[in-house]
């Protein structure tokens, strides 16, 4: 099962062009980066919009559509070959416990998703970015195109990856974050313009990148954007104290992005302000045997499943528990057995009884153990064996 806070794989950051925009073709640049060196990738590739003619509003003003040369491909095969090349190069530099985000529209996202699956990426979510201020369909022949789709994927099925679940709840009124995100288009003061004209036709809102980076990266991680454009990914990475690498072949965009980055000033870094991992999940691992060895629980002690349940188990001396029906296993395995194979966190579903007769989840005993071990460590009276027991 995936862990939301995987251990980071060691990499020599001295071999990486950290916090720089690299000019050039993304595939060529990616092929020169070290293998498995990047924690998170955000890709905003050409959408291959296939526009056939100019767009006009009812008041006869022309719509500034995406008609840049970099978004033009001869046919679907050329676009698929292009997508296969950059997605393959990204997968090579992505750490085994890293993840990738790709954004697109109905013109390209389904082709992108198929290629990602063929390469071995494992799709974790598709996020719908609901534009709260979309451009209308002026001709009235289709629905207003009011969203874009983001694919979030790990490197392979079963791979570990970062997901700051509790941070997302905090950003969503303490409710679990859904896969539909209401975020306005990049307009007004945020939209970069040169001589009254938008500097980049597909500039993404900073709020979108902020949410992605807070959700799926940690301070000090390396965030890569293979299509840097106007630099939003790098700006947000800098604000959140992530390292970043940008790749861009258009010199005019590099100049715009660098100017934005130079204007970002930050206070001194404090880990507790930027590290939003759930402290409980990132705490040292504790086995039930550690609680037995230190006297927090006793061999033979009775446990109650889900507190008010009639299901009872007894703790064995080896740290496993045995049910009345004879099933023997860990607290998690025994819980799954009682829940017909459904996932079960045994620390929260098994209850023990204290000396006063009150019931507490096993997690209380685990947290008490962690606090006392930390206190012993701070006082300098710990032994190596005590720390290694975690």
ROFILUM-284148 format. One record per residue: residue in three letters; x, y, z of N, C-alpha, C in turn. Coordinates in steps of 0.05 Angstrom, whole numbers, padded with zeros to 5 digits, always signed. Layout:
! residues N
ALAXYZXYZXYZ ...
***
This chain:
! residues 390
UNK+00017-00024+00000+00000+00000+00000+00018+00025+00000 UNK+00010+00046-00014+00025+00070-00016+00027+00084+00010 UNK+00050+00095+00016+00055+00111+00040+00054+00140+00031 UNK+00042+00158+00047+00039+00185+00039+00065+00201+00043 UNK+00083+00190+00060+00108+00205+00065+00132+00185+00061 UNK+00140+00180+00036+00162+00161+00031+00188+00173+00039 UNK+00207+00155+00045+00234+00164+00051+00246+00175+00025 UNK+00260+00197+00027+00272+00209+00003+00296+00194-00006 UNK+00298+00190-00032+00321+00176-00043+00345+00195-00045 UNK+00369+00186-00037+00392+00203-00037+00400+00210-00066 UNK+00407+00235-00070+00417+00244-00096+00436+00267-00091 UNK+00457+00268-00107+00476+00290-00105+00466+00314-00120 UNK+00455+00334-00105+00444+00357-00118+00465+00374-00132 UNK+00490+00369-00125+00511+00384-00139+00512+00378-00168 UNK+00501+00355-00176+00501+00347-00204+00477+00358-00219 UNK+00460+00374-00205+00436+00384-00217+00438+00415-00221 UNK+00427+00425-00242+00426+00454-00246+00403+00467-00230 UNK+00405+00466-00204+00383+00475-00187+00377+00504-00190 UNK+00352+00511-00189+00342+00538-00188+00353+00554-00212 UNK+00351+00541-00235+00360+00553-00261+00340+00546-00283 UNK+00338+00565-00302+00323+00559-00326+00343+00551-00347 UNK+00339+00527-00358+00357+00516-00378+00344+00521-00406 UNK+00359+00534-00423+00349+00540-00450+00354+00516-00468 UNK+00333+00507-00482+00336+00485-00500+00312+00468-00503 UNK+00314+00448-00520+00292+00428-00523+00291+00411-00498 UNK+00266+00406-00488+00263+00392-00462+00274+00364-00463 UNK+00270+00349-00485+00280+00322-00486+00311+00321-00485 UNK+00323+00339-00500+00352+00340-00501+00363+00347-00473 UNK+00351+00366-00460+00360+00375-00433+00356+00352-00413 UNK+00332+00340-00414+00326+00318-00395+00345+00295-00398 UNK+00353+00289-00422+00371+00267-00426+00399+00272-00415 UNK+00405+00296-00408+00431+00303-00396+00429+00305-00365 UNK+00405+00303-00354+00402+00304-00325+00407+00276-00313 UNK+00416+00275-00288+00420+00249-00276+00394+00233-00273 UNK+00396+00207-00276+00373+00189-00273+00363+00190-00244 UNK+00337+00189-00241+00324+00188-00214+00333+00211-00196 UNK+00332+00235-00206+00342+00258-00191+00321+00279-00184 UNK+00296+00275-00193+00275+00295-00190+00252+00284-00173 UNK+00242+00300-00154+00221+00291-00136+00193+00295-00148 UNK+00189+00317-00163+00162+00324-00173+00165+00337-00200 UNK+00148+00330-00218+00147+00342-00245+00119+00354-00250 UNK+00119+00379-00258+00094+00392-00268+00098+00398-00297 UNK+00081+00387-00315+00085+00392-00343+00060+00404-00355 UNK+00064+00426-00369+00042+00440-00383+00050+00440-00413 UNK+00047+00417-00426+00057+00415-00454+00039+00429-00474 UNK+00048+00432-00499+00030+00441-00520+00005+00424-00521 UNK-00018+00437-00525-00044+00423-00525-00051+00412-00553 UNK-00037+00422-00574-00045+00414-00601-00074+00421-00606 UNK-00081+00446-00603-00108+00455-00604-00122+00452-00631 UNK-00106+00450-00652-00117+00445-00679-00136+00467-00688 UNK-00131+00491-00682-00148+00513-00690-00147+00517-00720 UNK-00170+00519-00733-00171+00520-00762-00175+00549-00772 UNK-00186+00566-00755-00191+00594-00764-00192+00613-00740 UNK-00193+00638-00746-00193+00658-00725-00220+00657-00710 UNK-00219+00666-00684-00243+00667-00668-00251+00696-00663 UNK-00277+00701-00665-00287+00729-00662-00310+00729-00642 UNK-00311+00750-00626-00333+00754-00607-00357+00767-00622 UNK-00381+00766-00610-00404+00779-00623-00400+00809-00628 UNK-00383+00822-00613-00378+00851-00617-00356+00856-00638 UNK-00349+00834-00652-00330+00835-00674-00301+00842-00665 UNK-00295+00835-00639-00267+00836-00630-00255+00808-00631 UNK-00230+00806-00639-00218+00780-00643-00209+00768-00617 UNK-00213+00742-00614-00205+00728-00590-00175+00722-00593 UNK-00160+00727-00571-00131+00721-00572-00127+00691-00566 UNK-00130+00675-00587-00129+00646-00584-00100+00637-00583 UNK-00096+00611-00577-00069+00600-00576-00062+00591-00605 UNK-00047+00608-00618-00038+00602-00646-00008+00602-00649 UNK+00006+00598-00627+00035+00599-00627+00046+00575-00643 UNK+00070+00578-00654+00082+00557-00670+00088+00532-00654 UNK+00094+00536-00628+00101+00513-00611+00077+00495-00606 UNK+00052+00504-00612+00029+00488-00608+00018+00476-00634 UNK+00034+00476-00655+00025+00467-00680+00040+00441-00688 UNK+00024+00421-00695+00035+00395-00703+00021+00386-00729 UNK+00035+00371-00746+00024+00364-00772+00000+00346-00769 UNK+00001+00327-00750-00021+00308-00746-00019+00295-00719 UNK-00038+00278-00712-00038+00265-00686-00013+00248-00682 UNK-00003+00235-00703+00021+00218-00699+00045+00235-00691 UNK+00048+00258-00703+00071+00275-00696+00068+00284-00667 UNK+00044+00290-00658+00039+00299-00631+00044+00275-00611 UNK+00035+00251-00619+00039+00228-00602+00069+00222-00599 UNK+00084+00223-00621+00113+00218-00620+00127+00238-00602 UNK+00118+00263-00604+00129+00284-00587+00123+00279-00557 UNK+00098+00271-00552+00090+00265-00524+00104+00241-00513 UNK+00107+00221-00529+00122+00197-00520+00151+00203-00513 UNK+00163+00221-00529+00191+00227-00524+00195+00242-00498 UNK+00179+00263-00493+00184+00279-00468+00174+00264-00443 UNK+00153+00248-00445+00143+00233-00422+00163+00211-00415 UNK+00176+00199-00435+00197+00179-00430+00221+00191-00416 UNK+00229+00215-00426+00252+00229-00414+00246+00237-00385 UNK+00221+00246-00380+00213+00253-00353+00214+00229-00334 UNK+00205+00207-00344+00204+00183-00327+00232+00174-00319 UNK+00251+00178-00336+00278+00170-00330+00290+00187-00307 UNK+00284+00213-00306+00295+00230-00286+00279+00230-00260 UNK+00254+00220-00261+00237+00220-00237+00246+00199-00218 UNK+00248+00206-00192+00255+00186-00172+00233+00165-00170 UNK+00240+00142-00160+00221+00120-00158+00198+00128-00139 UNK+00203+00146-00120+00181+00155-00102+00171+00183-00109 UNK+00176+00191-00133+00167+00217-00142+00140+00215-00156 UNK+00129+00238-00165+00104+00238-00179+00104+00259-00200 UNK+00085+00258-00219+00084+00276-00242+00056+00286-00245 UNK+00053+00312-00252+00028+00324-00260+00029+00333-00289 UNK+00009+00327-00304+00007+00336-00332-00020+00349-00335 UNK-00021+00374-00346-00046+00388-00350-00052+00389-00380 UNK-00078+00388-00387-00086+00389-00415-00115+00394-00418 UNK-00124+00396-00442-00152+00400-00449-00162+00375-00464 UNK-00188+00376-00472-00199+00353-00486-00184+00348-00512 UNK-00169+00367-00522-00154+00363-00547-00131+00343-00544 UNK-00120+00341-00520-00096+00325-00518-00095+00306-00493 UNK-00110+00311-00473-00105+00298-00447-00111+00268-00449 UNK-00129+00259-00466-00135+00231-00468-00113+00216-00482 UNK-00100+00229-00502-00077+00217-00515-00054+00216-00496 UNK-00050+00237-00480-00029+00238-00460-00032+00216-00440 UNK-00057+00212-00430-00062+00192-00410-00056+00164-00420 UNK-00063+00158-00445-00057+00132-00456-00027+00127-00458 UNK-00012+00147-00467+00017+00144-00469+00029+00140-00442 UNK+00020+00155-00422+00031+00152-00395+00027+00124-00384 UNK+00003+00113-00388-00002+00085-00379+00015+00065-00394 UNK+00019+00069-00420+00036+00051-00436+00065+00052-00426 UNK+00074+00075-00416+00101+00077-00406+00105+00066-00378 UNK+00083+00060-00364+00085+00048-00338+00078+00067-00315 UNK+00072+00092-00321+00062+00110-00300+00036+00099-00289 UNK+00031+00105-00263+00006+00095-00251-00010+00119-00243 UNK-00034+00123-00255-00050+00146-00251-00063+00145-00223 UNK-00058+00166-00207-00069+00168-00180-00095+00183-00179 UNK-00098+00204-00194-00122+00220-00196-00123+00234-00222 UNK-00147+00241-00231-00149+00262-00251-00164+00285-00237 UNK-00152+00308-00238-00162+00332-00224-00176+00349-00245 UNK-00200+00358-00239-00214+00376-00257-00210+00405-00247 UNK-00196+00421-00262-00193+00449-00256-00217+00464-00268 UNK-00236+00471-00250-00260+00485-00259-00254+00515-00260 UNK-00255+00527-00284-00249+00555-00287-00274+00571-00279 UNK-00271+00587-00258-00294+00602-00249-00301+00626-00267 UNK-00283+00632-00285-00288+00654-00304-00280+00646-00333 UNK-00292+00625-00344-00284+00614-00370-00293+00633-00393 UNK-00280+00629-00415-00288+00643-00440-00313+00630-00451 UNK-00333+00645-00458-00358+00633-00469-00353+00621-00496 UNK-00371+00603-00504-00371+00593-00532-00387+00613-00548 UNK-00373+00631-00562-00387+00653-00574-00406+00645-00596 UNK-00401+00623-00610-00418+00615-00632-00442+00599-00623 UNK-00442+00590-00598-00464+00576-00587-00469+00549-00599 UNK-00448+00536-00608-00450+00510-00621-00440+00487-00603 UNK-00428+00494-00581-00418+00474-00561-00423+00484-00533 UNK-00419+00467-00513-00419+00476-00486-00395+00494-00481 UNK-00398+00513-00463-00375+00529-00455-00353+00511-00443 UNK-00329+00513-00454-00307+00497-00444-00296+00509-00418 UNK-00306+00499-00396-00301+00512-00370-00282+00497-00352 UNK-00267+00478-00363-00248+00463-00346-00224+00453-00362 UNK-00204+00447-00347-00181+00432-00358-00176+00408-00339 UNK-00162+00388-00349-00157+00363-00334-00128+00361-00328 UNK-00122+00353-00303-00095+00347-00295-00093+00318-00287 UNK-00073+00304-00298-00068+00277-00290-00045+00277-00269 UNK-00050+00264-00247-00029+00261-00226-00022+00232-00225 UNK+00003+00225-00228+00012+00197-00230+00038+00192-00215 UNK+00040+00168-00205+00066+00159-00194+00082+00146-00216 UNK+00107+00139-00210+00124+00128-00231+00116+00100-00239 UNK+00104+00085-00221+00096+00058-00227+00075+00049-00207 UNK+00061+00028-00214+00040+00017-00196+00053+00008-00170 UNK+00042+00016-00148+00052+00008-00121+00075+00025-00111 UNK+00084+00045-00127+00106+00062-00119+00097+00080-00096 UNK+00115+00087-00078+00110+00106-00057+00111+00134-00069 UNK+00097+00153-00056+00096+00180-00066+00088+00198-00043 UNK+00093+00224-00046+00086+00244-00026+00057+00254-00031 UNK+00041+00254-00010+00015+00267-00010+00009+00278+00017 UNK+00008+00304+00019+00004+00318+00045-00026+00321+00049 UNK-00039+00300+00056-00068+00299+00059-00079+00319+00078 UNK-00067+00322+00101-00077+00341+00121-00073+00370+00113 UNK-00052+00375+00098-00048+00402+00088-00070+00410+00068 UNK-00079+00390+00052-00100+00395+00033-00127+00400+00048 UNK-00131+00386+00070-00155+00390+00086-00155+00419+00097 UNK-00132+00428+00106-00130+00455+00117-00136+00476+00096 UNK-00129+00471+00071-00134+00489+00049-00164+00488+00040 UNK-00178+00469+00051-00206+00464+00042-00226+00465+00065 UNK-00221+00483+00084-00240+00486+00106-00241+00462+00124 UNK-00219+00448+00127-00216+00424+00144-00234+00401+00134 UNK-00239+00401+00108-00254+00379+00095-00235+00366+00074 UNK-00239+00341+00069-00221+00327+00050-00223+00340+00023 UNK-00200+00346+00011-00199+00359-00014-00210+00341-00036 UNK-00228+00352-00052-00240+00337-00074-00223+00340-00100 UNK-00231+00325-00120-00216+00325-00145-00226+00346-00165 UNK-00245+00363-00156-00253+00386-00173-00245+00412-00159 UNK-00229+00427-00172-00217+00451-00160-00228+00476-00174 UNK-00241+00493-00159-00251+00519-00170-00230+00540-00167 UNK-00217+00547-00189-00196+00567-00189-00200+00585-00214 UNK-00199+00611-00211-00203+00628-00235-00180+00627-00254 UNK-00186+00634-00279-00165+00638-00299-00145+00660-00290 UNK-00122+00659-00301-00102+00679-00295-00108+00705-00310 UNK-00119+00724-00296-00127+00749-00307-00120+00772-00289 UNK-00125+00796-00297-00120+00819-00280-00091+00824-00275 UNK-00085+00832-00250-00057+00839-00243-00038+00815-00246 UNK-00049+00791-00242-00031+00767-00243-00022+00762-00272 UNK-00038+00769-00291-00032+00763-00319-00009+00781-00329 UNK+00012+00769-00337+00035+00784-00347+00030+00794-00375 UNK+00034+00820-00379+00029+00832-00405+00053+00849-00413 UNK+00057+00850-00439+00078+00867-00451+00065+00885-00472 UNK+00067+00910-00467+00054+00930-00485+00024+00924-00488 UNK+00011+00917-00466-00018+00912-00467-00026+00886-00478 UNK-00008+00869-00486-00014+00842-00497-00003+00821-00478 UNK-00019+00800-00474-00010+00779-00456+00016+00767-00465 UNK+00034+00763-00446+00061+00754-00452+00062+00725-00460 UNK+00045+00709-00448+00044+00680-00454+00015+00672-00457 UNK+00009+00657-00478-00019+00651-00483-00032+00631-00464 UNK-00015+00615-00450-00027+00595-00432-00016+00597-00404 UNK-00011+00621-00394-00001+00625-00366-00021+00613-00347 UNK-00012+00596-00329-00029+00583-00309-00030+00600-00283 UNK-00052+00599-00269-00055+00615-00244-00037+00604-00222 UNK-00026+00623-00207-00008+00615-00185-00022+00597-00165 UNK-00048+00601-00160-00063+00585-00141-00062+00555-00148 UNK-00063+00549-00174-00063+00522-00183-00037+00508-00176 UNK-00015+00521-00182+00012+00510-00176+00017+00509-00146 UNK+00007+00528-00131+00010+00528-00102-00003+00503-00090 UNK-00026+00497-00099-00040+00473-00088-00026+00448-00095 UNK-00016+00446-00120-00002+00422-00128+00024+00418-00113 UNK+00040+00439-00109+00065+00436-00095+00062+00431-00066 UNK+00042+00444-00053+00037+00439-00025+00028+00410-00021 UNK+00012+00400-00039+00001+00373-00037+00021+00351-00041 UNK+00040+00354-00059+00056+00331-00068+00086+00336-00068 UNK+00095+00355-00051+00124+00359-00048+00130+00368-00020 UNK+00156+00369-00014+00165+00377+00013+00187+00398+00009 UNK+00193+00414+00030+00215+00433+00028+00241+00420+00020 UNK+00255+00432+00002+00281+00420-00008+00278+00401-00031 UNK+00254+00393-00037+00250+00375-00060+00258+00389-00086 UNK+00264+00373-00106+00270+00384-00133+00245+00382-00150 UNK+00235+00405-00159+00211+00406-00176+00220+00414-00204 UNK+00212+00398-00224+00220+00402-00251+00196+00411-00268 UNK+00200+00431-00285+00179+00439-00305+00193+00438-00332 UNK+00185+00418-00349+00199+00415-00375+00189+00435-00396 UNK+00167+00449-00390+00156+00470-00408+00151+00495-00391 UNK+00173+00508-00383+00172+00529-00362+00154+00553-00370 UNK+00154+00561-00395+00137+00583-00403+00144+00608-00387 UNK+00123+00621-00375+00127+00646-00361+00137+00642-00333 UNK+00141+00617-00324+00156+00613-00299+00139+00609-00274 UNK+00113+00605-00276+00096+00603-00252+00105+00580-00233 UNK+00112+00557-00245+00121+00535-00228+00145+00542-00211 UNK+00165+00555-00223+00189+00563-00209+00183+00584-00188 UNK+00166+00603-00194+00159+00624-00175+00146+00612-00150 UNK+00127+00593-00153+00114+00580-00130+00134+00563-00115 UNK+00151+00548-00130+00171+00531-00117+00190+00548-00099 UNK+00197+00571-00109+00215+00589-00094+00200+00599-00069 UNK+00175+00606-00072+00159+00616-00049+00157+00594-00027 UNK+00155+00569-00035+00152+00547-00017+00178+00533-00009 UNK+00200+00545-00016+00227+00534-00009+00231+00506-00021 UNK+00222+00502-00045+00229+00478-00061+00251+00486-00081 UNK+00269+00468-00086+00288+00472-00108+00272+00468-00135 UNK+00282+00480-00156+00267+00477-00181+00287+00477-00205 UNK+00278+00465-00226+00292+00465-00252+00272+00471-00273 UNK+00277+00492-00289+00259+00498-00311+00273+00494-00338 UNK+00258+00484-00357+00268+00480-00385+00250+00496-00404 UNK+00262+00512-00421+00246+00528-00439+00263+00535-00464 UNK+00252+00533-00487+00267+00538-00511+00262+00566-00524 UNK+00241+00579-00514+00234+00606-00525+00248+00627-00508 UNK+00266+00642-00520+00282+00662-00505+00265+00683-00493 UNK+00243+00691-00506+00226+00712-00495+00212+00703-00469 UNK+00206+00677-00467+00193+00667-00443+00214+00665-00420 UNK+00238+00657-00427+00259+00656-00407+00264+00683-00394 UNK+00264+00704-00410+00268+00731-00400+00245+00738-00381 UNK+00220+00732-00388+00197+00738-00372+00199+00723-00345 UNK+00204+00697-00347+00205+00681-00323+00227+00690-00304 UNK+00251+00696-00315+00273+00704-00297+00267+00730-00283 UNK+00253+00748-00298+00246+00774-00285+00226+00769-00262 UNK+00207+00751-00266+00188+00745-00244+00203+00733-00220 UNK+00222+00715-00225+00236+00702-00204+00254+00721-00188 UNK+00266+00740-00202+00283+00760-00189+00267+00778-00170 UNK+00241+00780-00175+00224+00797-00158+00214+00783-00133 UNK+00219+00756-00131+00209+00741-00108+00229+00744-00085 UNK+00221+00755-00063+00238+00757-00039+00225+00742-00017 UNK+00241+00729-00001+00230+00712+00020+00243+00718+00047 UNK+00229+00713+00069+00241+00714+00096+00259+00690+00100 UNK+00274+00690+00121+00291+00667+00127+00275+00641+00129 UNK+00286+00619+00120+00272+00594+00121+00269+00583+00149 UNK+00245+00574+00156+00240+00560+00181+00224+00535+00174 UNK+00236+00512+00181+00224+00486+00172+00195+00483+00181 UNK+00189+00491+00206+00162+00487+00216+00141+00504+00201 UNK+00149+00524+00186+00131+00541+00171+00125+00530+00143 UNK+00143+00514+00133+00140+00504+00105+00137+00474+00103 UNK+00144+00459+00124+00140+00430+00124+00112+00424+00134 UNK+00094+00417+00116+00066+00413+00123+00058+00384+00125 UNK+00078+00367+00127+00072+00338+00130+00057+00333+00156 UNK+00040+00313+00156+00026+00305+00180+00046+00294+00200 UNK+00049+00307+00223+00069+00299+00242+00066+00269+00251 UNK+00041+00261+00253+00036+00234+00262+00046+00213+00241 UNK+00041+00219+00216+00050+00200+00195+00080+00200+00192 UNK+00093+00222+00197+00122+00224+00194+00137+00216+00219 UNK+00123+00210+00241+00136+00201+00266+00149+00174+00262 UNK+00169+00168+00279+00183+00143+00277+00164+00119+00279 UNK+00170+00099+00264+00153+00075+00265+00156+00060+00292 UNK+00134+00050+00302+00134+00036+00327+00120+00009+00323 UNK+00133-00012+00332+00120-00039+00330+00106-00045+00357 UNK+00086-00063+00356+00073-00071+00380+00091-00084+00400 UNK+00112-00097+00389+00131-00110+00407+00146-00090+00424 UNK+00150-00066+00414+00164-00045+00430+00147-00038+00454 UNK+00121-00037+00450+00103-00030+00473+00103-00053+00493 UNK+00106-00077+00484+00107-00100+00503+00134-00100+00518 UNK+00155-00095+00504+00182-00095+00517+00185-00073+00537 UNK+00172-00050+00532+00174-00027+00551+00152-00026+00571 UNK+00134-00046+00571+00114-00048+00592+00089-00031+00588 UNK+00086-00019+00564+00061-00004+00559+00037-00023+00555 UNK+00042-00047+00546+00022-00068+00543+00034-00093+00554 UNK+00016-00113+00560+00026-00138+00571+00017-00162+00554 UNK+00035-00182+00552+00027-00206+00538+00002-00218+00550 UNK-00016-00227+00534-00041-00239+00544-00063-00218+00548 UNK-00057-00192+00546-00076-00171+00551-00099-00172+00530 UNK-00123-00166+00539-00146-00167+00522-00149-00141+00506 UNK-00157-00143+00481-00163-00120+00464-00191-00123+00454 UNK-00204-00100+00451-00232-00098+00441-00232-00085+00413 UNK-00245-00097+00394-00246-00085+00367-00267-00063+00365 UNK-00259-00040+00356-00277-00017+00352-00292-00010+00378 UNK-00280-00014+00400-00289-00006+00427-00315-00018+00436 UNK-00337-00015+00421-00363-00025+00429-00369-00052+00416 UNK-00350-00063+00402-00355-00089+00389-00353-00112+00408 UNK-00365-00134+00401-00363-00159+00417-00338-00175+00409 UNK-00323-00165+00389-00299-00179+00380-00276-00174+00399 UNK-00264-00196+00408-00242-00195+00428-00218-00209+00417 UNK-00195-00198+00424-00169-00211+00417-00151-00210+00441 UNK-00130-00226+00440-00110-00225+00462-00082-00222+00449 UNK-00066-00206+00463-00039-00201+00453-00020-00224+00458 UNK-00006-00233+00438+00014-00254+00441+00041-00242+00449 UNK+00058-00258+00460+00084-00248+00468+00102-00239+00445 UNK+00095-00249+00420+00111-00241+00397+00101-00216+00383 UNK+00081-00203+00394+00070-00178+00383+00047-00182+00364 UNK+00039-00206+00359+00015-00211+00343-00009-00214+00362 UNK-00032-00215+00350-00056-00219+00367-00072-00243+00356 UNK-00087-00255+00373-00103-00279+00365-00132-00274+00372 UNK-00149-00279+00353-00178-00275+00356-00191-00300+00368 UNK-00216-00297+00377-00231-00319+00388-00237-00341+00368 UNK-00237-00333+00342-00242-00353+00321-00217-00367+00312 UNK-00194-00360+00326-00169-00374+00320-00151-00359+00301 UNK-00161-00337+00288-00144-00322+00270-00121-00309+00285 UNK-00097-00311+00273-00073-00300+00285-00059-00282+00265 UNK-00050-00258+00274-00037-00240+00256-00031-00213+00270 UNK-00022-00194+00254-00016-00167+00265-00043-00154+00272 UNK-00041-00131+00285-00066-00116+00292-00080-00107+00266 UNK-00065-00102+00245-00077-00093+00220-00089-00117+00205 UNK-00075-00139+00205-00085-00163+00192-00111-00173+00205 UNK-00111-00173+00232-00134-00182+00247-00158-00164+00242 UNK-00153-00138+00240-00174-00119+00233-00186-00124+00206 UNK-00168-00128+00186-00178-00134+00159-00194-00160+00158 UNK-00186-00179+00174-00201-00204+00176-00229-00200+00186 UNK-00232-00183+00206-00259-00177+00217-00275-00159+00198 UNK-00262-00145+00180-00275-00126+00163-00277-00137+00134 UNK-00276-00163+00132-00280-00177+00106-00259-00168+00085 UNK-00235-00163+00094-00214-00156+00075-00210-00126+00070 UNK-00228-00109+00081-00225-00081+00077-00201-00069+00093 UNK-00189-00047+00083-00166-00036+00097-00173-00029+00126 UNK-00153-00033+00144-00158-00028+00172-00132-00018+00185 UNK-00134+00004+00199-00111+00014+00215-00115+00003+00244 UNK-00100-00017+00251-00103-00030+00276-00098-00013+00300 UNK-00081+00008+00297-00075+00026+00319-00099+00041+00327 UNK-00118+00046+00309-00141+00062+00315-00166+00045+00320 UNK-00166+00020+00312-00190+00004+00315-00189-00016+00338 UNK-00166-00022+00349-00164-00040+00372-00160-00023+00397 UNK-00175-00030+00419-00175-00015+00444-00165-00032+00467 UNK-00149-00020+00484-00140-00033+00508-00153-00019+00532 UNK-00152-00033+00555-00165-00022+00579-00143-00014+00599 UNK-00145+00011+00610-00125+00019+00630-00133+00009+00658 UNK-00117+00017+00677-00121+00007+00705-00147+00017+00717 UNK-00158+00039+00707-00183+00049+00717-00207+00038+00702 UNK-00202+00021+00683-00224+00009+00668-00233+00024+00644 UNK-00219+00046+00637-00226+00061+00613-00213+00050+00589 UNK-00227+00051+00566-00216+00040+00541-00202+00062+00525 UNK-00180+00055+00512-00165+00074+00495-00155+00060+00470 UNK-00154+00074+00447-00142+00061+00424-00113+00055+00428 UNK-00103+00034+00415-00075+00028+00417-00057+00051+00409 UNK-00067+00069+00392-00052+00092+00384-00044+00110+00408 UNK-00060+00110+00429-00053+00126+00453-00028+00115+00466 UNK-00026+00088+00468-00003+00076+00479+00022+00081+00462 UNK+00018+00080+00436+00040+00085+00417+00050+00114+00420 UNK+00032+00133+00422+00040+00161+00424+00054+00167+00451 UNK+00044+00153+00472+00057+00156+00498+00086+00146+00497 UNK+00089+00123+00483+00116+00112+00480+00134+00131+00465 UNK+00124+00143+00443+00140+00161+00427+00148+00186+00443 UNK+00129+00197+00459+00136+00220+00475+00158+00214+00495 UNK+00156+00191+00508+00176+00184+00529+00203+00178+00517 UNK+00203+00166+00493+00228+00161+00479+00241+00187+00471 UNK+00225+00206+00461+00235+00232+00453+00246+00247+00477 UNK+00232+00246+00500+00241+00259+00524+00268+00247+00534 UNK+00269+00221+00533+00294+00208+00541+00317+00216+00523 UNK+00311+00218+00497+00332+00226+00477+00341+00254+00483 UNK+00322+00273+00488+00329+00301+00493+00346+00303+00519 UNK+00342+00286+00538+00357+00287+00563+00384+00274+00561 UNK+00389+00262+00538+00416+00250+00533+00421+00225+00548 UNK+00400+00210+00556+00405+00185+00571+00395+00161+00555 UNK+00392+00164+00529+00383+00142+00513+00406+00123+00506 UNK+00399+00100+00496+00419+00081+00485+00412+00077+00456 UNK+00432+00068+00441+00428+00062+00412+00407+00041+00408 UNK+00405+00021+00426+00385+00000+00422+00357+00011+00425 UNK+00353+00031+00442+00326+00042+00446+00317+00056+00420 UNK+00336+00071+00407+00328+00085+00383+00324+00066+00360 UNK+00340+00045+00359+00337+00026+00337+00312+00009+00339 UNK+00299+00008+00362+00275-00008+00365+00252+00003+00349 UNK+00254+00028+00340+00233+00040+00324+00237+00032+00295 
***
